[in-house]
C-alpha cells in the first residue's frame, strides 16, 4: 500500500464501489491510522502472481502478439497524486492488457459481457492517466478457463473518477474521515479501539439525526427477529417432510437433515483440574448498546 498517491487499484474504493475496501478503510490506510491487510501469506494472492505470466502468454499466443511488461508510472497532469502503472501492453501498440486470475466461485462475474466493477474502473483509470484508448482484460477462471474482455476508453467515466479522487485526497490531506458504510465494522474498531471515560450530551440537529438512527436500529432488530421466526417456520416445515430420511430433492434444490457432531470443552472440569488458566486468554473489543431512557 502506497500512502502518497491514489493508484488505479484504489479507485473503486474511493468511489465506494469496491467489495474489498470502503472509502473509510482506504482513508484510514492512506492517513496511516491503520495498517493495510497483510496479504503476504495469502495463497490466492501468491498463486495469482505466479500464474500471471502464464495468462499473459496465453493472450500473446491467442493473438499472435508479444506482450511487454510496462512499469512506467503515469500521473495526472494537474493532480500528481493520481497515478497508475500499466500491467502489460501489446508491443508496438498503445493497447493495455490487464492480467487477472480468480477462483471458480467467481466464474459468473465473467459470463457473457460481465466484468466486475472494480476492474472496469481500474482499467478505465489506467487508460485515462496513460492516455490510451483501448484495453483487454485477460482472466484465468478457476485455474482452467481462459476469458478475455475488451474495453474502450470512456472520457466521462474517467473525468468523474478524477473529480471524486481529488475530493477524497483533500479529505486525506485534511484528516477528514469519509462517512462509514456497510463493511466498516472492523475499520471503526481499529480506529477507535478504546473508549474514554466520558459521555457527551447531544443537542440540536445532530441529536435529531442520532435519534433517527437509534429508531432505525431498533426497527431493523425487530425485523431480524421476525425474519428468524419465519425462517424457523419454513425450516420446521421442511424437516416435517424429510422426517427420518437423509434429505429430499427438487428440480432446483437439495435439502439434507443430517446429524452433526460438535466437540465442547468442559470448563468447570478444566478449572477443577487447574489447567483452565493455563490455556485461556482474554480478548477485548468495544460493544455498541442502545437503550431507551426511562421516563421520569
C-alpha positions in Angstrom: 0.0 0.0 0.0 1.5 3.3 -1.1 0.3 6.1 1.1 1.4 9.0 -1.0 -0.9 8.6 -4.0 -4.1 7.1 -5.3 -3.5 4.3 -7.7 -5.8 2.6 -10.2 -6.3 -0.3 -7.8 -7.6 2.2 -5.2 -10.2 4.0 -7.4 -13.1 1.6 -6.8 -12.7 2.0 -3.1 -12.6 5.8 -3.5 -15.9 5.7 -5.2 -17.4 3.3 -2.6 -17.8 0.6 -5.3 -15.2 -2.0 -4.1 -16.3 -5.2 -2.4 -13.0 -5.4 -0.5 -12.3 -1.9 0.7 -14.5 1.0 1.7 -13.7 4.7 1.4 -13.2 4.9 5.2 -10.8 1.9 5.3 -8.8 3.4 2.4 -8.7 6.8 4.0 -7.5 5.2 7.3 -4.8 3.4 5.4 -3.7 6.4 3.4 -3.6 8.6 6.6 -1.6 5.9 8.4 -4.2 5.4 11.1 -4.4 1.7 10.4 -2.2 -0.8 8.6 -3.3 -2.4 5.3 -4.3 -6.0 5.4 -1.2 -8.3 5.3 -1.6 -10.5 2.2 1.9 -11.9 2.3 0.6 -15.4 3.4 -2.5 -15.3 1.3 -2.3 -18.3 -1.1 -4.8 -16.9 -3.6 -2.6 -13.8 -3.9 0.6 -15.8 -4.2 -0.8 -18.1 -6.9 -2.4 -15.2 -8.7 1.1 -13.7 -9.1 2.6 -17.0 -10.1 0.0 -17.6 -12.8 0.1 -14.0 -14.3 2.9 -14.9 -16.7 1.1 -18.0 -17.9 -2.1 -16.0 -18.6 -0.1 -13.3 -20.3 1.5 -15.9 -22.6 -2.0 -17.4 -23.4 -3.1 -13.9 -24.5 0.0 -13.5 -26.7 -0.4 -16.9 -28.3 -4.1 -16.3 -28.9 -3.5 -13.0 -30.7 -0.1 -13.9 -32.1 1.5 -10.8 -30.5 4.2 -10.1 -28.0 3.4 -8.5 -24.6 5.7 -6.2 -22.7 5.7 -5.5 -19.0 5.3 -1.8 -18.8 6.2 -0.4 -15.3 6.4 3.3 -16.1 4.4 5.3 -13.6 1.9 7.7 -15.2 0.4 10.7 -13.3 -2.4 13.1 -14.0 -1.1 16.4 -15.5 -2.9 18.5 -12.9 -3.0 16.1 -9.9 0.3 14.3 -9.5 -1.1 12.1 -6.6 -3.4 10.3 -9.2 -1.1 7.6 -10.7 -1.0 4.2 -12.3 1.3 1.6 -13.6 0.3 -0.5 -16.6 0.3 -4.2 -16.3 1.4 -5.1 -19.9 1.0 -3.6 -23.3 0.9 -5.2 -26.7 4.3 -4.5 -28.2 4.2 -1.9 -31.0 0.7 -0.7 -30.0 -0.9 1.5 -27.3 -3.2 -1.3 -26.1 -3.2 -2.2 -22.5 -3.5 -5.9 -21.3 -4.5 -6.3 -17.7 -4.0 -9.8 -16.4 -6.2 -11.3 -13.7 -6.9 -14.6 -12.0 -10.0 -15.6 -10.0 -11.5 -18.7 -8.3 -14.2 -20.9 -9.9 -16.6 -19.4 -7.4 -16.4 -16.1 -9.2 -17.0 -17.5 -12.7 -20.4 -15.9 -13.1 -18.8 -12.5 -12.7 -17.1 -13.0 -16.1 -20.0 -14.6 -18.1 -21.3 -13.1 -21.3 -20.5 -9.3 -21.2 -20.0 -9.2 -17.5 -16.9 -7.6 -16.0 -16.5 -6.9 -12.2 -17.0 -3.2 -11.5 -13.7 -2.9 -9.7 -11.8 -4.0 -12.8 -13.7 -1.8 -15.1 -12.9 1.3 -13.0 -9.2 0.2 -12.6 -8.7 -0.2 -16.3 -10.6 3.0 -17.2 -8.5 4.9 -14.7 -5.3 3.5 -16.2 -6.3 4.3 -19.7 -7.2 7.8 -18.8 -3.9 8.5 -17.0 -1.8 6.9 -19.7 -3.8 8.4 -22.5 -4.7 5.1 -24.1 -8.0 4.3 -25.8 -8.2 0.5 -25.7 -7.6 -2.3 -23.3 -8.0 -6.0 -22.8 -8.5 -7.9 -19.6 -7.2 -11.5 -19.7 -8.5 -13.7 -17.0 -7.9 -17.3 -15.8 -11.0 -18.5 -14.1 -10.7 -21.4 -11.6 -7.3 -22.4 -13.0 -8.7 -24.0 -16.1 -10.9 -21.5 -18.1 -9.5 -18.6 -20.0 -11.6 -15.4 -20.6 -11.0 -12.2 -22.4 -12.8 -8.9 -22.2 -12.3 -5.6 -24.2 -12.8 -2.1 -23.0 -12.8 1.2 -24.9 -11.9 4.4 -23.0 -14.8 6.4 -21.6 -13.9 10.1 -21.1 -17.0 10.8 -19.0 -16.3 8.0 -16.5 -12.6 9.0 -16.2 -13.4 12.6 -15.5 -15.9 11.6 -12.9 -13.3 9.4 -11.2 -10.8 12.2 -11.2 -13.2 14.6 -9.6 -14.1 12.1 -6.9 -10.5 11.1 -6.3 -9.4 14.8 -5.9 -12.2 15.2 -3.3 -11.1 12.1 -1.5 -7.5 13.2 -1.4 -8.5 16.5 0.1 -10.1 14.5 2.9 -6.9 12.5 3.4 -4.7 15.7 3.5 -7.1 17.5 5.9 -7.7 14.4 8.1 -11.5 14.4 7.4 -12.9 10.9 7.5 -15.5 9.7 5.0 -18.8 8.6 6.3 -18.8 5.0 7.5 -20.8 2.5 5.4 -21.6 -1.2 5.4 -18.4 -3.2 5.8 -16.8 -0.6 8.1 -17.3 -2.5 11.4 -13.7 -3.7 11.7 -12.3 -0.4 10.5 -14.2 1.6 13.1 -13.0 -0.9 15.8 -9.4 -0.4 14.6 -9.7 3.4 14.5 -11.3 3.6 18.0 -10.2 0.5 19.9 -10.6 2.0 23.4 -13.2 4.4 25.0 -12.5 7.4 27.1 -14.4 7.7 30.4 -16.7 10.5 29.2 -20.1 11.0 27.7 -21.4 13.8 25.6 -25.0 15.1 25.7 -26.0 15.7 22.1 -28.4 18.5 21.2 -29.9 20.1 18.1 -29.7 18.7 14.6 -27.1 16.1 15.5 -29.2 14.8 18.3 -32.2 14.6 16.0 -30.1 12.6 13.5 -28.8 10.3 16.2 -32.3 9.5 17.5 -33.4 8.7 13.9 -30.5 6.2 13.7 -31.4 4.7 17.1 -35.0 4.2 15.8 -33.8 2.7 12.6 -31.5 0.3 14.5 -34.4 -0.8 16.7 -36.7 -1.3 13.7 -34.1 -3.5 12.0 -33.6 -5.5 15.2 -37.3 -6.2 15.3 -37.3 -7.1 11.6 -34.5 -9.6 12.2 -36.4 -11.2 15.0 -39.4 -11.6 12.7 -37.3 -13.0 9.9 -35.8 -15.5 12.2 -39.2 -16.7 13.2 -40.3 -17.0 9.6 -37.1 -18.8 8.8 -37.7 -21.3 11.6 -41.3 -21.8 10.4 -40.0 -22.7 6.9 -37.3 -25.0 8.3 -39.7 -26.8 10.5 -42.0 -27.4 7.5 -39.1 -28.9 5.6 -38.0 -31.1 8.5 -41.6 -32.4 8.8 -41.4 -33.5 5.2 -37.9 -35.1 5.4 -38.8 -36.9 8.7 -36.2 -39.8 9.1 -34.9 -39.6 5.6 -31.4 -38.2 4.9 -32.8 -35.5 2.6 -35.0 -34.6 -0.3 -34.6 -33.1 -3.8 -36.5 -31.0 -6.3 -35.5 -29.9 -9.7 -33.7 -26.8 -8.3 -32.9 -27.7 -4.7 -31.3 -30.3 -2.5 -32.0 -30.3 1.2 -30.5 -32.6 3.9 -31.1 -33.0 7.6 -28.1 -34.9 8.9 -26.5 -35.4 12.3 -23.7 -33.1 13.1 -21.2 -33.8 15.9 -19.6 -31.0 17.9 -16.9 -31.1 20.5 -17.0 -28.9 23.6 -14.6 -28.3 26.4 -15.9 -28.8 30.0 -14.8 -25.5 31.5 -15.8 -26.5 35.1 -13.7 -29.7 34.9 -10.7 -27.7 33.5 -11.0 -25.3 36.4 -11.1 -28.1 38.9 -8.0 -29.7 37.3 -6.2 -26.3 37.5 -5.5 -26.1 33.7 -8.1 -23.6 32.6 -5.9 -20.5 33.4 -3.0 -22.1 31.5 -4.9 -22.3 28.2 -7.4 -19.5 28.5 -6.9 -15.9 27.3 -8.9 -12.7 27.1 -9.7 -10.5 24.2 -11.2 -7.0 24.4 -13.5 -5.3 22.0 -16.0 -2.5 22.2 -19.7 -3.4 22.1 -22.4 -1.0 20.9 -25.5 -0.9 23.0 -28.6 1.3 22.7 -31.4 1.6 25.3 -34.2 4.0 25.7 -34.2 6.1 28.8 -37.0 5.6 31.3 -39.4 8.5 31.6 -39.0 10.3 34.9 
